[in-house]
Amino acid sequence: MYRWILAIGGYFLFKGNFFGAIAGFMIGTFIDNFQVIKERMKSQGFDPRNGQSAEDIFNYYRQQTNVNDFPTMLMALSAAVMKADGKVLKSELDYVKVFFSRQFGNQFSTQHLQTLKKFLDGQEIPLQRICSDIRMRLQLEARLQLIHYLYGIAKADANVSESEVNVINTIANFLGLASVDVDSIKNMFYRSTESDYKVLGVDSSATDEEIKKAYRKMAIKFHPDKVSQLGEEYQKGAQEKFQEVQNAYENLKKQRGIK
């Protein structure tokens, strides 16, 4: 497009001089070719501002997981949620710092934060590939705990945005988690009139017996013993989830008069 615009402009700028048109055409051709190359690079995940493509970020992820596997997984997913609404907030960063400090104690260092910054600075985080790797490495209970942690980041500013929910749902889907389990965790942070039902994985039309069965199922699934092999902060999160299941059941028992 620019080649013809500049060719015409060159022709008139040099008062009908044919060589002016040729010069404009050549300059315009260069600009057009540059735009094509730029678009191709962008479609492949390359960002000329920081030189980090999706492939660069995934290669970095693989290198880091060879040294610090679990912290790197957390940082990659943390960055995805923090970037979801287009702005990284101090409250979110503080939440991550506190979590890592409690989870890893003296092992938490500036290296962890540098890893987080690497993911935050990347133009695109290859979530599907990273989640596929995490899915192979972590058992179901640990993957569910990841979702609880990510909702904690989203709620750090006291507001869980729709864009954050969408990113967490995408992550959960890539991690192979059942929607009923993910919805249960979501409603521990994102409350509505149906939240107690959703925490137990049922809807308001469920019978009293169905609610009892759902409670027993969720209590087993989210029991803190399921993640006893993980760090203290993870176990704390598991205890919080377990308590939310207990609270939801107690609320419904009172509402319905369940014995």
GUKOLVEX-55234 format. One record per residue (C-alpha): x, y negated, z; residue in three letters. Coordinates in steps of 0.2 Angstrom, whole numbers. Layout:
N
ATOM     px     py     pz    r
ATOM      X      Y      Z  ALA
...
END
This chain:
259
ATOM     px     py     pz    r
ATOM      0      0      0  MET
ATOM     14    -12      5  TYR
ATOM     23     -9    -11  ARG
ATOM      9    -17    -22  TRP
ATOM      6    -31     -9  ILE
ATOM     24    -36     -9  LEU
ATOM     26    -34    -27  ALA
ATOM     12    -46    -31  ILE
ATOM     18    -58    -17  GLY
ATOM     36    -57    -24  GLY
ATOM     30    -61    -42  TYR
ATOM     20    -77    -36  PHE
ATOM     34    -82    -23  LEU
ATOM     47    -83    -37  PHE
ATOM     34    -91    -49  LYS
ATOM     31    -77    -61  GLY
ATOM     48    -70    -60  ASN
ATOM     48    -52    -65  PHE
ATOM     63    -48    -54  PHE
ATOM     54    -55    -39  GLY
ATOM     40    -43    -41  ALA
ATOM     53    -28    -42  ILE
ATOM     61    -34    -26  ALA
ATOM     44    -35    -17  GLY
ATOM     40    -18    -24  PHE
ATOM     56    -10    -18  MET
ATOM     54    -18      0  ILE
ATOM     36    -12      0  GLY
ATOM     41      5     -5  THR
ATOM     53      6     10  PHE
ATOM     40      0     22  ILE
ATOM     27     13     16  ASP
ATOM     40     27     17  ASN
ATOM     44     22     34  PHE
ATOM     26     22     39  GLN
ATOM     24     40     32  VAL
ATOM     39     46     42  ILE
ATOM     33     38     58  LYS
ATOM     16     46     56  GLU
ATOM     24     63     54  ARG
ATOM     35     61     69  MET
ATOM     20     56     79  LYS
ATOM     10     71     74  SER
ATOM     24     82     79  GLN
ATOM     24     74     97  GLY
ATOM     39     63     94  PHE
ATOM     39     46    102  ASP
ATOM     52     34     95  PRO
ATOM     51     24    111  ARG
ATOM     59     37    122  ASN
ATOM     64     51    110  GLY
ATOM     55     64    119  GLN
ATOM     44     76    109  SER
ATOM     32     89    116  ALA
ATOM     45    101    112  GLU
ATOM     58     91    121  ASP
ATOM     47     91    137  ILE
ATOM     44    110    136  PHE
ATOM     62    113    134  ASN
ATOM     66    102    149  TYR
ATOM     52    112    159  TYR
ATOM     60    128    155  ARG
ATOM     77    123    160  GLN
ATOM     71    116    176  GLN
ATOM     61    131    180  THR
ATOM     76    142    179  ASN
ATOM     83    132    194  VAL
ATOM     67    126    203  ASN
ATOM     53    136    196  ASP
ATOM     38    131    208  PHE
ATOM     42    113    211  PRO
ATOM     44    110    192  THR
ATOM     27    118    189  MET
ATOM     19    106    202  LEU
ATOM     28     91    195  MET
ATOM     23     95    177  ALA
ATOM      4     97    181  LEU
ATOM      5     82    194  SER
ATOM     11     71    180  ALA
ATOM     -3     76    168  ALA
ATOM    -16     71    181  VAL
ATOM     -7     55    186  MET
ATOM     -7     50    168  LYS
ATOM    -25     55    164  ALA
ATOM    -33     38    167  ASP
ATOM    -20     28    159  GLY
ATOM    -11     22    174  LYS
ATOM      0     29    187  VAL
ATOM     -5     23    205  LEU
ATOM      6     21    220  LYS
ATOM     -7     30    230  SER
ATOM     -5     45    219  GLU
ATOM     14     45    219  LEU
ATOM     13     43    238  ASP
ATOM      2     59    239  TYR
ATOM     14     69    229  VAL
ATOM     29     63    240  LYS
ATOM     20     68    256  VAL
ATOM     15     85    249  PHE
ATOM     32     89    243  PHE
ATOM     40     83    259  SER
ATOM     29     94    269  ARG
ATOM     30    109    257  GLN
ATOM     48    109    254  PHE
ATOM     55    100    270  GLY
ATOM     74     96    268  ASN
ATOM     74    104    251  GLN
ATOM     64     89    244  PHE
ATOM     75     77    236  SER
ATOM     77     63    223  THR
ATOM     79     77    210  GLN
ATOM     61     82    212  HIS
ATOM     56     64    209  LEU
ATOM     67     63    194  GLN
ATOM     59     78    187  THR
ATOM     42     70    190  LEU
ATOM     48     54    181  LYS
ATOM     54     65    166  LYS
ATOM     36     71    164  PHE
ATOM     28     55    167  LEU
ATOM     39     46    154  ASP
ATOM     36     60    140  GLY
ATOM     24     55    127  GLN
ATOM     15     71    128  GLU
ATOM     15     85    141  ILE
ATOM     13    102    132  PRO
ATOM      0    108    145  LEU
ATOM     -5    124    136  GLN
ATOM     12    131    135  ARG
ATOM     17    126    152  ILE
ATOM      0    133    159  CYS
ATOM      3    149    150  SER
ATOM     20    151    158  ASP
ATOM     13    147    175  ILE
ATOM     -1    160    172  ARG
ATOM     12    173    170  MET
ATOM     22    168    185  ARG
ATOM      8    165    198  LEU
ATOM     -6    176    205  GLN
ATOM    -24    170    205  LEU
ATOM    -25    163    222  GLU
ATOM     -9    152    220  ALA
ATOM    -17    146    203  ARG
ATOM    -33    141    212  LEU
ATOM    -22    132    225  GLN
ATOM    -14    122    211  LEU
ATOM    -32    115    206  ILE
ATOM    -35    111    225  HIS
ATOM    -18    101    225  TYR
ATOM    -22     92    208  LEU
ATOM    -39     86    215  TYR
ATOM    -30     80    230  GLY
ATOM    -19     69    218  ILE
ATOM    -35     63    209  ALA
ATOM    -44     58    225  LYS
ATOM    -28     49    232  ALA
ATOM    -36     32    226  ASP
ATOM    -53     37    234  ALA
ATOM    -60     39    217  ASN
ATOM    -60     55    205  VAL
ATOM    -62     48    187  SER
ATOM    -70     58    173  GLU
ATOM    -54     58    164  SER
ATOM    -45     66    178  GLU
ATOM    -59     79    180  VAL
ATOM    -57     83    161  ASN
ATOM    -38     85    163  VAL
ATOM    -40     96    178  ILE
ATOM    -53    107    169  ASN
ATOM    -41    109    154  THR
ATOM    -27    114    165  ILE
ATOM    -39    127    174  ALA
ATOM    -45    134    158  ASN
ATOM    -27    136    152  PHE
ATOM    -23    144    169  LEU
ATOM    -37    157    166  GLY
ATOM    -47    152    180  LEU
ATOM    -66    155    181  ALA
ATOM    -77    140    180  SER
ATOM    -87    144    195  VAL
ATOM    -71    144    206  ASP
ATOM    -65    128    198  VAL
ATOM    -82    120    201  ASP
ATOM    -82    125    219  SER
ATOM    -65    117    222  ILE
ATOM    -71    101    212  LYS
ATOM    -86     99    224  ASN
ATOM    -75     99    239  MET
ATOM    -68     82    232  PHE
ATOM    -82     76    220  TYR
ATOM    -98     77    231  ARG
ATOM   -116     76    225  SER
ATOM   -133     83    232  THR
ATOM   -129    100    224  GLU
ATOM   -111    101    231  SER
ATOM   -114    113    245  ASP
ATOM   -122    125    232  TYR
ATOM   -108    123    220  LYS
ATOM    -95    125    233  VAL
ATOM   -102    143    236  LEU
ATOM   -104    145    217  GLY
ATOM   -123    146    216  VAL
ATOM   -137    133    211  ASP
ATOM   -151    127    221  SER
ATOM   -163    140    215  SER
ATOM   -153    154    223  ALA
ATOM   -162    164    237  THR
ATOM   -156    165    255  ASP
ATOM   -149    182    252  GLU
ATOM   -139    176    236  GLU
ATOM   -132    162    246  ILE
ATOM   -126    174    260  LYS
ATOM   -118    185    247  LYS
ATOM   -110    170    238  ALA
ATOM   -103    164    255  TYR
ATOM    -95    181    259  ARG
ATOM    -87    181    242  LYS
ATOM    -80    164    242  MET
ATOM    -74    166    260  ALA
ATOM    -64    181    255  ILE
ATOM    -57    172    239  LYS
ATOM    -52    157    248  PHE
ATOM    -46    164    264  HIS
ATOM    -29    157    269  PRO
ATOM    -21    174    270  ASP
ATOM    -22    175    251  LYS
ATOM     -7    162    250  VAL
ATOM      2    167    266  SER
ATOM     18    169    256  GLN
ATOM     18    151    250  LEU
ATOM     24    135    260  GLY
ATOM     16    127    275  GLU
ATOM      7    113    264  GLU
ATOM      0    126    253  TYR
ATOM     -7    136    267  GLN
ATOM    -14    119    274  LYS
ATOM    -23    116    258  GLY
ATOM    -30    134    258  ALA
ATOM    -36    131    276  GLN
ATOM    -45    116    270  GLU
ATOM    -54    125    256  LYS
ATOM    -59    139    268  PHE
ATOM    -66    126    280  GLN
ATOM    -76    118    266  GLU
ATOM    -84    135    261  VAL
ATOM    -88    137    280  GLN
ATOM    -96    119    280  ASN
ATOM   -106    121    264  ALA
ATOM   -113    137    271  TYR
ATOM   -118    130    288  GLU
ATOM   -126    115    279  ASN
ATOM   -137    126    269  LEU
ATOM   -141    137    283  LYS
ATOM   -148    122    292  LYS
ATOM   -157    115    277  GLN
ATOM   -165    132    274  ARG
ATOM   -167    139    291  GLY
ATOM   -156    154    287  ILE
ATOM   -153    166    301  LYS
END
